[in-house]
Amino acid sequence: MKKLIIAMLMAAPFFPAAANLVTNGSFEATAQGSGSWSIYPSVSGWTGIGHGIEVRNNVAGSAIDGHNFVELDTTRNSSMAQTLTGDAGTYLLSFWYQTRPNTSKATNGLSFSLDGVDLGSVLLSSDAAALDYNWHQYTSLVDFDGSGDLRFNAIGTSDSYGSSLDNIEFTAIVPELQIAAAVPEPGTTALVLAALAAAGLASRRRKIQS
């Protein structure tokens, strides 16, 4: 029985995971030393709009993924954007946000859009889930036509003390992968049947020999 299970597992196909269209979603491409922060006009994958992008490493908090994270209320409220391209379809937007420790809630907040279409906002001043200063994940399904600018904006009081942002992903929801996983391809079915036949033949030979 163990040999049969192993044979069936070996015959199972490998299904690729949907790719994240966001480049440098965790901001690790910037060499930012621990305990330091800097404001950049742009960083890899992201174009700063207004007053740049502040990259921090273990300053006023720590990253949820890797070492770096960003704040968009640099010297004042700012924005950043990235052009995404891929297959049209339904995508999952996911990112992590955090109220900056030891600040007033009114100074924190983010809004986000895709190709100028507002996708929502995280107003940390009124979001009860964010009052503990921990990282929180935001997720939303988005209709994507194959190309668009994903943009994040700092909102709230413009005073250089804004919310933190990290681990941004924009990933396709691919029903075909789920269907393929449930219904093996013909070649896979043949391999499984061959494994069953081989296991049955081996069992029959043991009975004859005994």
Rosetta blueprint (number, residue, H / E / L):
1 M L
2 K H
3 K H
4 L H
5 I H
6 I H
7 A H
8 M H
9 L H
10 M H
11 A H
12 A L
13 P L
14 F L
15 F L
16 P L
17 A L
18 A L
19 A L
20 N E
21 L L
22 V L
23 T L
24 N L
25 G L
26 S L
27 F L
28 E L
29 A L
30 T L
31 A L
32 Q L
33 G L
34 S L
35 G L
36 S E
37 W E
38 S E
39 I E
40 Y E
41 P L
42 S E
43 V E
44 S L
45 G L
46 W E
47 T E
48 G E
49 I E
50 G L
51 H L
52 G L
53 I E
54 E E
55 V E
56 R E
57 N E
58 N L
59 V L
60 A L
61 G L
62 S L
63 A L
64 I L
65 D L
66 G L
67 H L
68 N E
69 F E
70 V E
71 E E
72 L L
73 D E
74 T L
75 T L
76 R L
77 N E
78 S L
79 S E
80 M E
81 A E
82 Q E
83 T E
84 L E
85 T E
86 G L
87 D L
88 A L
89 G E
90 T E
91 Y E
92 L E
93 L E
94 S E
95 F E
96 W E
97 Y E
98 Q E
99 T L
100 R L
101 P L
102 N L
103 T L
104 S L
105 K H
106 A H
107 T H
108 N L
109 G L
110 L E
111 S E
112 F E
113 S E
114 L E
115 D L
116 G L
117 V E
118 D E
119 L E
120 G E
121 S E
122 V E
123 L L
124 L L
125 S L
126 S L
127 D L
128 A H
129 A H
130 A H
131 L L
132 D L
133 Y L
134 N L
135 W L
136 H E
137 Q E
138 Y E
139 T E
140 S E
141 L E
142 V E
143 D E
144 F E
145 D L
146 G L
147 S E
148 G E
149 D E
150 L E
151 R E
152 F E
153 N E
154 A E
155 I L
156 G L
157 T L
158 S L
159 D L
160 S L
161 Y L
162 G L
163 S L
164 S E
165 L E
166 D E
167 N E
168 I E
169 E E
170 F E
171 T E
172 A E
173 I L
174 V L
175 P H
176 E H
177 L H
178 Q H
179 I H
180 A H
181 A H
182 A H
183 V L
184 P L
185 E L
186 P H
187 G H
188 T H
189 T H
190 A H
191 L H
192 V H
193 L H
194 A H
195 A H
196 L H
197 A H
198 A H
199 A H
200 G H
201 L H
202 A H
203 S H
204 R H
205 R H
206 R H
207 K H
208 I H
209 Q H
210 S L
